[in-house]
Amino acid sequence: MSSTPFHILPVRTMKNSRKMNRYKARSAQKRQGDAFALSLDELDDCAPALSSPDGEATAAELGRSISAFLRTQSEEVRSMFILRYFYCEPVEALAARFHCGESRIKTTLLRTRRKLKEHLIKEGYCEA
């Protein structure tokens, strides 16, 4: 038989539960941060790096160019792109929102990024 009094066991369990809740909260924040980093990584291939002294002006022009490109896309594709890359919504959530599979979301986003890259090459913002 255990020498630990029964009245101490619930306190230990509560402490462990609090520790576990803190751990889960920290892990959730990290996962959200990872989702943000992942969405930025996906855009790395098609978005140019702006390191010139005229960075703000160029960034504003680039923003207008991206907006013009998105206006040429269907409403569904535009919404997927904006929700994924501006609001960092996970692919799973997009699939649920648009009532389709994750693979369709991923394929649509990949094709849209490729089209965006072609558009930005034509506009002179990045190289092939």
N, C-alpha and C positions, 0 to 999 in steps of 0.2 A: 504494500500500500504506500502511496505517496506521502511524504512528510509535509507537503505544501498545504496550508489551510485552504478550504474551498472558497472563502470570501476573497482571496487574493487573485484567483484565476480570472474572474471577469475583468478586473482592472488591467491585467496584463493583456487580455484580449482586446480591450478598448484601446490601449496604447498602441498595440500592433495594428489595429484597425485605422487609427489616426495616421500612423506612419504609412500604412498602405495607401490611404487616401491622398496624402501629400505626394507620395511617389507617383500615383496615377495622375495627379494634377500636373506635376512636373513633366511627366512623360507625354501627356497630351499637348502641353505647350511645345515641347520639342518636336513632336510629330507635326504640329501646325507649322512650326518654323521650317521643318524639312519640306513640307508641301510647298511653302513659299519659295524655298531655294530650288526645288524641283521644277516649278513652273518657270522660274527665271532661267534655269538651265535649258529648258525646252526652247526658249526664245533666243538663246545665245546664237544659234545657227543662222537666224535670219535678221537679227537686230545688230546694227553696227555699234562699235564702241566709240563713244564721243569723248575725245580727250583733247580737243583743240581749244584754244583760248575763246573762240566764239561758240563754246559749248551750249550755252543757254539759247542763243538764237537758232543754232542748228537743231537743238532738241525740240524747240517749238515747231520748226519747219518739219522735222521728222514726225512729230505728233500729228500735224495736219495731214501729212502724207499717209500715215497709217489710218487715220480717220477716213480719208478719202477712199483708201483701199477697202476698209470695212464696209463702207456704204455701198460698194459694188457687190457685196456678198448677200446671200439670202438672209432673212431675218433670223432663222434658226442658227445658221453658221456664225453669224455675227454675235448672237447671244451666247453661244457656246464659247467662242473665243474670248469675249469680254469677261464672262463669268470665270473662265479658267485662268486667264492671264492678268486680269485687273483685280478680281476679287478672290483669286487663289482657291476657287472651289474645286474640291477633289473630283476626279473622273467618276468615281462611284456616285457622287451626289448629282453630277450632270446626267449620268445615265438614268437615274431615278427621275430627275426633273423632266427629261425629254422622252421618257418611256422607251428606252432602247438599251442595247447592250453596251458594255464598256468598250468593246472592240470598235464599235461604230463611232463612238465619241473620239477614241484615240486616232482612228483613221481620218476622221473629219478634221481634227485639229492638226494632224501631220500634213494633210493636203493643204490646209489653209496657211500653215506656216511656210510651206514651199511656195505657194502663190504669193504670199507676202514678200518672201525673199526675192522672187522674180520682179515684183513691183518695185522694191527698194533698189534693186540693181538697175532697173530702167530709169529710176529717178536719180540715180547717181549717189545713193547713200551707202552702198556697200559693193564689194567686188564679188565676182562669180566664184 
